[in-house]
């Protein structure tokens, strides 16, 4: 009996230890820690070498460490001033960050807008001269009128089945030349036309991806837009249906936000 009690006690202690020490951050989040370096806030993700983020804020907030900077003050700075920085990817790419404030889940949060990605700061904490936060890889920025216009233009490009390119290769020059559009290339082209830039994770494109995810759970697509477009089961009417659902979602979000 004593033997079984000792075994039970051992496993109980082990479970308590693991539950207290394991990192509970979800797999689809990355945690970053920024320190004062080179007159700015700089830092990286401990698990992904080469993924670095910086933030330029006024010098007066850095003179005495981060003692005078709390989360409320940082959010106020981003809201009222043009705060920028740099995002470096593990493959060596760099892009400028424009920091903005967005309402997310009923609170104000910071998010980074870049020419490559949008990232929301979550679980923000400032302590011991460190700014700590996590980013979610699949964040969708708040919907706006331009997102709806982008989806409407995409729908126009694909309205006729003869203008649908069933064999997407994610290279869009031939789609433009031949006026035959895959779902991805139509969205890409409409994004540039309506937004003046291309962001792979803009809200219009993200919403279409999310609709596909909802309609085909566990699809296993590596490139959601291309793979759905090229799937043998996908018909032209399916493409239009996806876009129509995405439009309705964007409309509803805009109405709720207003």
Secondary structure, 3 states (H helix, E strand, C coil): CHHHHHHHHHHHHHHHHHHHHCCCCCCCEEEEEEEEECCEEEEEECCCCCCEEEECCCHHHCCCCCCCCCHHHHHHHHHHCCCEEEEECCCCCEEEEEEEEEEECCEEEEEEECCCCEEEEEEEEEECCEEEEEEECCCCCCCCHHHHHHHHHHHHHCCCHHHECCCCCCCCHHHHHHCCECHHHHHHHHHHHHHCCCCCCCHHHHHHHHHHHHHCCCCCCCCHHHHHHHCCCCCHHHHHHHHHHHHHHHHHHHHHHC
